[in-house]
Amino acid sequence: MQLLAILPPALPADGQDEPSTQGLLLSVHVRTKDGVCEQLLARGSELPAETKKVLTTTQDDQAAARIELYAGERPFCEGNRFLGMLELAPLPIPSYRSFVQLEVAVQVDANGGIRCNAAEIESRALGEPYCYGEWHGNVWDSNPPPVPNPYTEVALFSYAITKHLPVLLPTRAIRLPSGRDIVIRQHQRREEERIGTGGVLWEAAIVLADFVGRNTHKFDWKGKRVLELGAGTGLVAISLGIEGAEVCATDGNPRVLDGAKANIEAAKPFQGRVTVEQFDWNSAHDLAKIQEAGPWDAIVGSDLVYPGNAGRKCVDSNQQMPLADQTLMSLFSALATTETVILLALKDRTGELHRFRESISRSGGWTLQYAPPVLMVAEKPSIAQTLADALSPGHKYTTRTGVSPACKVFEYEGDFYGQRAWFKVTSCAGHVYSIDFPPEFNNWDRVDPLTLFGAPTVKMEANPKLRMPKHFQTEAKGCSYLVLWLDCDREGENICYEVMDNAVPNLSSAGGQQQVWRAQFSSLAPVDLKRAMASLGSPNKDMSDSVDARAEMDLKLGCAFTRFQTKYFQGKYGDLDTNLVSYGPCQTPTLWFCVRRSDEINSFQPESYYTIDATISKIGRHLDLQWDRGQVFDMPVASLFMNLIQDTAKAMVTEISQKEDRMARPQALNTVAMLKMASTRLGLGPQQAMHMAERLYLDGYLTYPRTETNTYPKNFDLQGAVRAQSGHHTWGPYCQDLLSKGLAKAREGVDMGDHPPITPVRAASESQLGDAYRLYEMITRHFLATVSSDCKFLRTRVNLDINGEGFSLTGRKVIDPGFTAIQRSGEMEDVVIPDFSRGEAVEVKKVSMGSHKTRPPPYLSESDLLSLMEKHGIGTDASMATHINNICERNYVKLAEGRRLIPTQLGIALVHGYQMVDNELVIPKVRANMEKNCTLVAEGKADIMPVVQHCLRLFRDKFIYYVANVDLVDQLFETIFKSLEAAGRPLSRCGDCQRYLSVVDRKPVRMFCKTCNRIFKMPQNGQMKLYKELKCPLDNFELVFVANKVGKSYPICPMCYDDPPFGAKEEQGKHWNLDHPIYKKYRPAVMSCIADNCSGTLCLDVDSGPKWQIDCNVCLQQLAIFEDKAHKIKATSDLCDECSSVLLEVVFSKGKSPLPDGQMERKACLVCDEVFNAHTVSKTGKNFFRRNPGKGKGKGKGKKGKGRGKGMRAAQLWAPS
């Protein structure tokens, strides 16, 4: 047993407390194949906590397994925090992949201490020596992750993974629902033994054994007399015996029975009793013997109908035996009574199940309870697990990985519309496909933007790494029904049809019944999910088409305008400070709102106005009065009123009135209202607030956060929602009081027919939610306010007269705080004024005239902008936050204090330019009409193609007009921005005209030739200067030297960088291409990059002396070599025999040579030579590699490296002292 990487816990910095341990701050995962995280403990789990998982190997004859623990919320280990690991070795070999089972147990104590242990199950169950390992650490440890090793990777164990694998296995270890690990010894299928298929543990037997254990409460197996047909390896009989049944296990092959008997004896003790009997179905003697041993309470069997068992010769007869299903029916008729339950687990390989069902229906007198497979698909992996937990009987389900590394499959048995069914619950990860142009239309330089309006579009995998289409195709095979649990909005309907495109063609026949169903739900509470499951509907093709229509229109017109504007303006101006000059049918009207307010502010002319301010005194209090006239704009008039009252000593009380008033409780919360409240009250941007709300929804704390409805449906359980909050430590007492008094009727609003308003589902604490708790608290308090009473208060108004001029004083006394007690911090405050009587004279303390100026309106806040977008129909509740975020990211507006949006010069210039050419390009009217047309498609009132063609034709005409009149926009830009010539600085010579190229250092960084009228894109990070006045041998352009902040520097040719001579694919993701002649000379290759998951090559920087370094041409990896000891370093043409790295020829400085005996020169390998290796250190924190001296020689591992050190992958980690 080897234990690796025992890492000490990271201590808190001085003055900092240790993290809170009220709940688990981050989910704890174990690394599985390809770096996929398998969750062990969920974030927010109450501590102490513990869990177990069964993992398995991923390679044949895998000798070791590494258990790596990570903390975080990402689906892949990359980006999560590495905690530590342990390694199990040696594992039993020979073995097939996925058959060695490893139990991993994780415990986290209340202080965050974590203990992980792992054991190999089969050897432990047999009482033999087995691998075992432990690791101890802390949940907030953070350490560098180890280098991935595919030969020690593990995967989540699943019986489904093992199907169709070779059956020549000595043993299989099976964990039953009772918790027992049963080791089944299988018989080898040698021809001379004539054992056949009965000596192998098949999937159907495992399923039946699992079903028996999980349904013991339903069948009450204890004491029941059970007959098993085709006992095989005896697993089903053992499972029944463990549950207390009296079992007679039968089989027609005596050799198979011997193996079954051995397995049964090895599994004892158990509370039931199992006997073994030979039973040849064609033997009258055997049949009589089994009948005599009856009657039987149950008859069970697995894989009794399969292709090889379809028909054979009768015993001692030349007659053909009837098909196997007919034989089974005869046996059941002979052995079963009216009280006998028959349980069969049958796998449909070539249509056997359909034939068997037909046989039963023809025979009559039998009732078949068939459990068809049902595939259920959710939108997110977390929702899939929530569904399985809520809908599976007893919250019991199995978990396995699917084809997609991000989406697990949860399986259980349950009821589907009155029949037993086997459910498979999985998910997608958002959209399966995205829309784009074919590759030939994606070259900006060669495609006229106008052609994009008529260009074809293709749907491409949104994330090819997730392999979602293959995932759904695989999981749908053999299933009879598909239930779609996607979000209940237009986008969700669109994803439904993306899933259906892959799943429906692979579904099995359901006898003409409806096969595709749609679940409608608004929260992930178990009661809502069960209600949705009981009332399934159908997917809506019209709503899906409306999404496709909007996507195609936005893509075509957005790309056409954006490509034209970007190339045109970036080719003329050097200080736009944006990579894209973009246009969007929603984005641009959103910007227009901001610019319009900016124009109002800039054109505002302040105006003076005047007020009369009077102060009275009573019982020692000075009270300010309100002038009935409010304000006047004429100073002489104001002075006249001032002269009338300034010498008056008393104010007379003319009237006192009291009136009970009320403040209405708020309406229910929809998406736009939530985003506005989050911006004004919490300072959260719409995009951030939306992400928080979605996370709360996925975690089951809120109902669906994308809704336009702000009134509760009549069947909405308001009492239950309030009751769920009654145990909360902050507002629990308020909820209890609310329930005892009775809920107020919520205000009426607008029901858009989509989802109920945003409502909390269950109580949560700050330790569970972290940063999202602020938003959760705001939503919860608002919900409770909607079902609270109005705020009631008594308003007192005192009218006073000062020499004929009227003034007033207002007071307020709260009668019932109502909803303000929960929605705000504390109750509404009283405004107390003294008691007055009518006719009373009150002393006037002071009278003055105030001079003021009117103020311009403020810049739009995010809340204001959301209101305008909602009013004018710009975007949907799901997309408004994205549009606001886009105009900020494109540098069209800046976010100022108070979350107000101030347009930049670029944003103002664009909007004003659009208005000069075609005002309809920016005003919301056109986009609102597009949205109305999409709504007509969603409602089935219009076809998708006419709507798309009409809108594209309209914008195509506008685009042509815009291109023809773009000079009007250009005139505005000329007054604001600098030309390329003014913004650039001369740097290097053009290879075509030999004039100077200028470089624009502001993003997007680019070079341009004024003479040739050509622009060259350049690296976006780093300073540029001339490189030794050297020229590129391919095109005669002078080379430019690029140096970035991390110390990496390299020469480039402007022409070759902009138009790669070896193809764009060869250049993708690389700082430089090794095949280019300038890099063969100035950055010669040495060996493979040592960074994890990097395909790059480390190259010698010939310009870095005397502090020599080696840089990767792909990632930021750097090696410092020889400190300042080397005078000259040269990469030779010779390769290392050990690892195929390039040999370096080094001449050391006088007096600094590390070589023995005062040697000054050496040619050696940086990896394998001990002296060279000792003077090589990674500058990015990654330890360098060193081979074990004398090992690996002659094995050819280095020869595959093509001179770049590929063989170094077999090296070991070594940190130089």
KOLTORMAR-729956 format. One record per residue (C-alpha): residue in one letter; x, y, z. Coordinates in steps of 0.1 Angstrom, whole numbers, plus 2048, in hexadecimal, padded with zeros to 3 digits. Layout:
KOLTORMAR-729956
aXYZ...
***
This chain:
KOLTORMAR-729956
m800800800q80E8227F6l802843804l80A8627F1a8068887F6i7FE88B81Al7FA8B181Ap7F98C8839p7DB8DE83Da7DF902831l7DF91984Fp7CA93984Fa7DD95984Ad7E496F868g7C6980875q7AE96A862d796951871e79392D864p77792784Cs75492185Bt74C8FD861q726900865g7238EF843l73B8E2828l746901815l7508EE7F5s7458CD7E7v75E8B17EBh76589C7CBv77A87F7C1r78C8807A0t780867786k78A85F762d79387C74Cg79489476Av76E893770c76389B794e74D8827A5q73C8937C3l7408827E5l73289D7FCa71D8BB7F0r7238DF7F9g7108E9818s70F8C6827e70B8C784Cl72B8BE85Ep7368A5869a72E892849e738871838t73285E818k73D840804k7418397DFv74B81A7CCl7658217B1t77680B798t794808781t79681775Eq7B180074Fd7B67DB74Ad7CF7CD763q7D07EE776a7E97EA792a7E280A7A5a7C68237ABr7CA8467B6i7AF8577CBe7B287D7C7l79B8947DBy7918B77CFa77B8D37DDg7668E97C7e7478EC7B1r7558E778Ep74C8C677Bf7718C1773c78F8BF78Be7A08DB778g7978FB78Bn78D8E97ABr7A48E87C9f7B98C97CEl7B88BC7F2g7CE89D7F1m7CE8797E6l7D68557EEe7E08387D8l7D58137DAa7EF7FA7CEp7F37DF7C4l7D17D77B8p7C87B37AFi7D37A978Bp7CC79D772s7AB7B0771y7947C1758r78D7E675As76E7F076Ef76D7CF781v7847D679Fq76E7E97B8l77C8037D0e7688107EDv7718347F5a765843816v76886881Fq761877841v76289C849d7618A686Ea7528C687Dn7748D887Bg7798D1856g7918B485Bi78D89B83Fr795876840c794860821n79A83B820a797823803a7977FD800e7947E37E5i7737D17EBe7767AF7DCs7957A37EFr7877B180Fa76679F80Bl77977E804g78E783824e7AE786810p7C97A1812y7BC7C0802c7C87E37FAy7BF7FE813g7CA823816e7C284282Aw7C7867826h7C188383Fg7BF8A8838n7A88C683Av78C8D2823w79D8F381Ed7BE8E5814s7CC8F17F2n7E88E07E1p7F78DC7BEp7E48BF7ADp7F98A17A2v80189977Ep7E488476Fn7EC86076Ap7D384D754y7E082B761t7D4833785e7B384477Cv79283878Ba76E83A781l74C838792f743813794s72380A783y7167E8779a70B7F7758i72F7FE750t7387D9753k71F7CC739h72D7BD719l7507BA729p762798728v75377E73Fl772769744l775778767p77D764787t76777979Er74F7967A0a7487AA7BFi7247B77C2r7167CE7DDl6F27C77E5p6D97E17F3s6DD7D1815g7017DD815r7107BA812d72C7B57F9i7277947E7v7447847D4i73876F7B7r7517567A8q74A751783h75173176Fq767735751r75572E730r76C713723e75D6FC708e7696DD719e7566E6739r7356EC727i72A705741g71D71F728t70D740732g700734753g722737764v72475D75El715779773w70078D75Ae6F17AF75Ea6CD7A3761a6D678F780i6E77AD790v6C87C2789l6B07A8797a6C67A37B6d6C67C87BCf6A07CA7B6v69A7AF7D0g6AE7C27EAr69E7E47E3n67A7D77E4t67B7C1803h6617D8813k6497D27F6f64D7AC7F3d6567A3817w66D78780Dk67377A830g665756832k65875780Dr65E7387F8v6707427D8l67972E7B9e69573B7A4l69772F780g6BA730770a6CE737790g6EF73D77Dt709749796g6F074A7B3l6F07707B8v6CA7747B8a6C67577D0i6DF7667E8s6CD7887E7l6AC7777EFg6BD76380Ai6CA78281Ae6A779081Bg69B77182Da68A75D811e68973780Ev6987327EBc69B7157D4a6B571E7B9t6B370979Ad6C670577Ag6C86EA75Fn6EE6E875Ep6FE6D577Br71F6E7776v70E709779l6FC6FC799d71E6F37A8g72A7167A3a70A7267B1k70C70F7D0a73071A7D7n72673F7D4i70873A7EBe71D728805a737743804a71D75E80Ak70F74F82Ap703756844f6E376683Bq6C076484Bg6AF75182Fr6B572E821v6C17257FEt6C07027EFv6CD6F87CCe6BA6E17B5q6BF6D5791f6A26DE77Bd6A26D5756w6836E7747n67E6CA72Fs67F6AF749a65C6A4756h66E694775d67F6B577El65E6C8779a64B6B1790k6666B47AAi6646DA7AAq63E6D97AAe63E6C27C8a6566DA7DBg63D6F77D5p62770A7D8w63D7297D1d63674C7DDa64C75A7C2i65F74F7A3v67D763798g69576177Bs6AE776767d6B7774742l69F75773Cv698763719y6B676A703p6C07636DEg6D27426E6n6B47356FAa69A73B6DEg6957166D6r6A76F46D7k6A06CF6D4c68A6BE6EFv69B6A4705d69A6816F5s68668E6D8n68A69A6B5q66F6B46B9q6786D96BAm6726E86DDp65B7076DDl66B7296E0a679731703d65D74970Cq64372F705t65771671Bl657731736m632736734s62D710737l64370F756f63272D766s61071C760a61C6FC770l62F70B78Ea61C72B797t5FC7307AAt5E474E7A9e5F875C7C7t61B7587B7v62F7767AEi646772790l66478A78El67978976Ea69779E764l69A79B73Ek6B27AE727d6A57B6704r6C27AD6EDt6B17A46CCg68B7AA6D2e68678E6ECl6727A5703h6597AF6E9r65478A6DFf650780704r63679B70Ae62378F6EBs62476B6F8i615776719s5FA78A709r5F076D6F2s5F075470Fg5D6767723g5D1766749w5F2778750t5F979C75Bl61A7A9750q62A7C6764y6457D174Ca65F7EA758p6687FE738p68781473Av67F83A73Dl699854735m695875747v6AB89373Ea6B08B2753e6C28D2749k6DD8D1763p6EF8B3774s6E58C0796i6C08C078Ca6C389C780q6CF8917A2t6B48A57B3l69A89479Ca6A88717A5d6A88797CAa6848877C9l67486D7B3s68684C7BBp6738377D5g68583B7F7h69E8527E7k6B18347DBy6C28347BAt6E382A7AAt6FC841799r71283B77Bt725850762g71985473Fv72A85C71Es72C881728p746887743a7308A3752c70F890755k70887376Bv6EC85A767f6D5852785e6C1832784y6A4825798e684811795g662821799d63F82678Bf638837769y61483C762g60881D774q62480676Ar6457FD778a66280E766w688810767f692835768k6B284475Bv6B6868766t6D187C755s6D78A0749c6E68B7730a6FB8D5739g6E88F1729h6E38F2703v6EE8D36F0y6F48E76D0s6FD90A6C7i6F691B6A6d712928690f71C92D66Cp72E911659p75591565Ae757924638f743943644n758949663n77695A652w77197F657d78998963Cr77A974620v755975627d74099461Ep72A99B63Dl70C9A1626t70D97C61Cl707971640f6E297B63Eg6DD95F625a6F7947632p6EE92463Ft6F191D664v6FB8FD675k6F58EF698m7158E56A8e71C8D46CAa71C8F06E4n7398DE6F6p7488C16E3k75C8B6702l73B8AD714r7308956F8m70C89C6FFp6FC88F6DEk70E86D6E2h70386D707f6DE8706FEq6E18576E1t6F083D6F8e6D9842716a6BA842700k6C181F6F1g6A88066FEc69382070Fs66E822708y666845715l678867717v66E880732l67C8A372Ew6838B774Dl6928D673Dd68B8F974Ac668903742d66E92172Br675925706e69A91D70Ag6918FE71De6798F3701n6958F86E8i6AD8E26FCc6918C86FDy6928C56D8e6B88C46D8v6B68A66EFm69A8966DBd6AE8986BBn6C78806CAa6B186B6E1v6908656CEp6A08516B0n6AF8396CAl68F8326DEs67F8106DDs65B80C6D2a6418126ECg6248026D9g6178226CAq6158356EBq6238586F0q6488556F7v6548786FDw64788B71Br64D8AE729a64D8B674Eq6418D9759f64F8E577As65A90578Bs66E8F97A9l6848DC7B3a6718D57D3p6688AF7D4v6428B77D6d6448CC7B6l6598B27A3k6408967ADr6238AC7A2a6348B2781m63B88D77Ca617886781s60C89F766l62389B749g61C8AD729s62D8B0707p64A8C76FBn6408E66E8k6508E86C6d64390C6C0m6569196DEs6759076D3d6729156B0s6709386BEv6929346CEd6A19276AEa69294569Br6A195E6B3a6C394C6B3e6C594D68Dm6BB97168Ad6D297D6A6l6EF969697k6EC976674l6E599A679g6FB99D697c71998D685a7139A2665f7139C3677t72F9BA68Fr7479AD675f7429CB65Fq7459E567Bt7639D468Ck7789D266Cy76E9F5660f774A08681q7919F568Eg7A29FA66Ck79FA1F671y7A2A27696g7BBA1D6B0d7ABA256D2l789A146D1d7949FF6EEt77E9E16E5n7859C16D1l7629C16C1v74D9DE6B5s72E9C96B8y7099CD6B0g6ED9B96BFp6C79BC6BAc6C39BC6E0q6E59C96EAt6E39E96D5p6C09F56E1t6CC9EE705l6E9A056FEw6D1A1F6EFf6BFA23710c6DFA2B721v6EBA44706r6C9A55705r6CBA5C72Bs6EEA68726d6E2A8070Be6C7A8D722i6E0A9473Dn6F8AA6725s6DDABB716f6CDAC4738q6CBAE9740p6C8AEF766e6ADB08771s6ABB1B792y68DB177A9y685B257CCt674B187EBi668B2880Bd675B15829a664B1A84Bt66CB0C86Di655B0C88Cs65CB048B0k647AF18C8i650AE18EAg674AE68E3r674AD58C0h67BAE78A0l665ADA884d66AAE185Fl64AAE984Bq642AE1827w637AFF811d616AF8800r621B087E0g640AF17DFq657B067C9v657B237B1f66EB2B794d66CB51795m682B617AFp66DB827B2v64FB6D7BAa661B597D4s66EB797E3l64BB877E5f63FB687F9m65EB6B80Fn656B8F817l633B87820i63CB6E83Cq65FB76847d654B8D863t637B7886Fa63EB69892k622B50894a614B3487Fm5EFB2C883v5E3B08883t5C6B0886Ae5BEAE2867i5C8AC1876s5BFAA1863q5C6A7C86Ak5C2A60851e5CAA3B853d5E1A33835r5F2A14829m60FA08814a6079EB7FEr61A9CB800p6309C37E2q6279AD7C5a63698B7C0l65998A7B1n66098478Dt68398477Cv6859A8773a6799B4795m69399D7A6l6AF9AA791k6A59CE798m6A39C87BDa6C59B67BDs6D59D47ACt6C69EF7C2r6C69DE7E3l6E49C67E1g6FA9D67C7l6FA9B77B2g6FC9B978Cp6E09A8778q6F798D76Bq70598678Da6E398579Dm6D596E782h6F2956787m6EC9567ACa6C79507A8e6CD933790r6E59237A8l6CB9267C4y6B29167ADl6C98F97A4d6D08F37C9g6AB8F27D1y6A79127E4l6929267CBt6789217B1y68292678Dp69194978Br687951767t66395C767e64E97A75Bt631971772n62C986792t60C9777A0y6099557B2p5F493A7A1k5D59307B4n5E390E7BCf60491B7C9d60B90F7ECl61392F7FEq60D920820g627905819a64091E80Cv63D93382Cr63D914842a65E909832q66E929840s65F927863g67E916871h696931864h6AB94187Ft6A4964873w681966865g673946873p65F95788Fy65096F876c645952861q63694087Fd623960888l618964864l60A940863s5F7944883k5E7965878g5E1959855l5F0964834a5E5983822k5D897F7FFa5F49867E7r5F09A47CFe5E499C7ACg5FD99F790v60399376Dd60396E766m618967746g611942747d63593874Bh64193276Fp63593D792p64795B7A2i66A9567B1t6649477D3p67A9367EDv6769107EFr688908810a69A91982Ca6C091F82As6DB92E83Fe6F7945835s71192983Aq6FF914820l6FC92E805g71A94580Ad7189647F4a6F795A7E5y6E695D807r6E1983802l6CC97C7E3y6BA9607F4e6B2975812m6A59927FCi68E97A7E9t681968808r67998981Ah6689967FBf6539767F9l64897881Da64099D818t6289937FBv61397E812s614996830s5FB9B2837d5FE9D582Ac6119EE83Fk5F7A04851f5FFA26860l5EDA4586Dr5F7A6485At5F2A8686Cr5F3AA7858v5F4AC9868n5ECAE7852l5FAB0885Dd5F6B2C851i612B46852n604B68847g5EFB5882Ce608B3F81Fg600B1A825f618B01834s614ADE841l624AC5859t620A9F855g624A8486Fr620A5E86Ek619A43887v61BA1E87Di5FCA09887d6069E8877p6299E5867g61C9C8851f6349BD836t64E9D8840a6579C485Ei6679A9849q6709B9828r6859D5837s69D9D6854g6869DE870e6639ED870m658A0D860e662A2A877d649A43886v64CA6887Ev641A7889Ei634A9C89Fp626AAF8BDd601AB28C4f5F1AD18B5s5CEAE08B9r5BBAF389Fg5BFB198A2e5DFB158B6a5FAB2F8B0v61DB208ACe63EB348ADv64FB3888Ck674B33892k683B39870v678B4284Ds690B4182Fm690B3F809g6A3B227FAs6B3B247D8h6B8B047C4k6BFAF77A1t6AEADB78Er6C4ABD788p6C8AA676Ap6BBA8376Dp6D5A69779y6E5A50762l6D1A3075Es6D6A16779e6D49F1771s6B29F1781d6A6A0E76Bl6B49FD74Cl6A29DC754s6819EF758l6869FF735m68F9DE725e6719CD734k65A9EA729h6679EA705g66A9C4701i6909C36FDg69B9A0705t68A98671Cd68C982741a6A796873As6BD97E724m6BA9A2732a6D799D74At6ED99072Eh6E69AF718i6EF9C7734n70F9B373An7189B4715i7179DA712c72E9DC731e7479C2723r7489D2701n7539F3711y733A05706v729A0F729k73CA1174Al72DA0776Ba72FA24784e727A297A9g704A1F7B2r704A06795r6FDA2177Cl706A1C757i71AA38747p71FA35721t742A37714q74DA4B6F6l74BA2C6E0g728A246EBi71CA476E6a72CA496C4l71DA286B8v6F9A326C3h6FBA556B4g70AA46694y6EEA2D691q6D4A49696m6E4A5D67Av6E2A40662d6C3A2D66Dn6B2A3468Ee6A0A1368El6C1A01693v6C2A0D6B7i69FA146C2p68D9F76D4k6709F76BCv6809DF6A3r68C9C66BDa66B9C76CEn65A9BE6ADm6739A16A9e66A9946CBk6459976C3n64B9826A4c65E9686B8t6419676D1l6299616B4v63F9436ABa63F9376CFe6199396D1g6159266B0k60694469Ea623947684d63B92F673i66093367Am66D937657p65895564Cv66096766Cv685961669q68696B644h67298A64Ac688997666l6A898E653r69C99F633l6949BF647f6B69C0658r6C89B7638d6BA9D7628k6C49EB647f6E79DC645i6EC9E6621y6E0A09629y6F7A0B647v716A00633a70EA1A618n70BA36632v726A2B64Cd739A4B644l720A5D65Av72AA48677d74EA4B66Eq74CA71670l742A6E694f75EA5669Ce777A6E68Ct76EA886A5i773A716C3f78DA576BBk7B1A576AEs7B9A4968Dl7D0A2B68Ae7ECA4167Fa7E8A5869Da7E3A3C6B6g7FFA266A9r825A286ABp83DA1D68Fl84F9FC697s85A9E567Br85B9E5655c8419D563Fg84D9B9629d8399C560Bc83F9EB609q85D9EE621r84BA0B633y847A0B658l82B9F7669s81BA08687v80F9F66A6v7F09FF6BAd7F69F66DEr7D39F96EAk7BC9DB6E7p7B79CD6CEv7DC9CE6C9r7E49CF6A4m7FD9DB68Af7F59ED66Ac8069F864Ak7F8A1963Et807A1461Bc7FA9F1615n7DA9F9628r7DC9D963Ci7D79D0661f7E99B4673k7DB9A5693m7F59A06AEp7F79906D1q7E19A16EAn7F999E707g81C9AC708q8329C96FEm8409CA6DAk8609D76CDl8779D16AFy88A9B06AFk8AE9B76A4e8A29C5682l8A09A1676k88899765Bc872979656p88096263Al85D95A62Ed84F97D627n86B99662Ef8579A764Be86D9B4667l86999F687v8589AD6A6f8629A36C9v84599C6E2a84C99C707n82F994720k82C99B745v836978750g85897B73Fk852967720s85E977700y85F96C6DCp86397B6B9i84697B6A0c84198567Cp82299B678m81998B657c81D967663y80B96E684d7ED97E672d7EC964655p7FE944661p812934645f80C911653g7E6915658a7D1924673k7CB902684e7F18FD688e7F491F69Aq7D591B6B0g7DE91F6D5k8039246CFh81A9426D5w82F9356B8n8319196A0l8519036A2d8518FE67Ch856922675p87A92A66Bi87E947683y8769316A1k88C915695k8A892E699y89E9456B5r88892D6CAp89590A6C3a8818ED6D2v8908DA6F0m8758C36FFs8518BE707c8408D671Fi83E8CA743a81D8DB74Bd7FE8C5750n7E88C1731c7FF8D671Cs8088CB6F9g8228E66F4t8488E46F0l8628F5706c87A90A6F1l89B91B6F8d8989416FAv8B994A6E9d8B496F6F3s8B1968718g8D6966722p8E696973Bk8C695F74Ew8BE944736q89B936734i88691C721d862925717c84391170Cn83491B6EBv8119146F8c80D91A71Dl81F932736q838917742q85C924745l87C913751a89A92775Ei8BA916756f8DD91A764e8D493B776d8F095276Ak90B938766a908932741h919948728k90B937709i8F091D702k8E990D6E1a8CF8F26D8t8E08D76C3s8D28C06A9d8D98A16C0l8BF88F6D5c8C287F6F6d8C28586F4e8AF857715c89286E70Fs89687E6ECs8998A16FAv8B08B86E5l8D38B96F3l8E08DC6FEe9038E86F9v90D8FE716v92B91471Af92E92073Es93B94274Ak95D943758g95E93A77Dk93993077Es93A90D76Ep9278F2783l93A8D776Fp9538C1781d9798C777Cg9738EB770q9648E074Fm9558FE73Ce9418EC721r9288CF71Fk90E8C1707a8F38AF71Ac8CE8A9720l8BC8C1737v8A68A5743c8BF889748d8E089A751e8E289E776v8F68BF775f8DF8CF75Bn8C08C276Da8CB8D078Eh8CE8F377Ft8AB8F2770v88E901783s86A909778k86192E77At83C92677Cg83D91079Bk83C8EF789n8588D7793f8708CC779f8748A776Er891890773r89586D766n8A185177Dp8C584C773g8CA82D75Ek8A582575Ag88F82573Bk8AD821724g8A780D705k88180B709g87B8236EDk86483B701g8798596F7k87A8506D2k85685A6CCg85D87E6D6k8698896B4g88689C6C4r8708AF6DDg87489B6FCk8538886FBg86286C70Em86588272Cr841878735a850859746a86486E75Fq85F874784l85A894797w8798A37A7a87D8C47B8p8A18D27B7s8AF8DC7D8
***
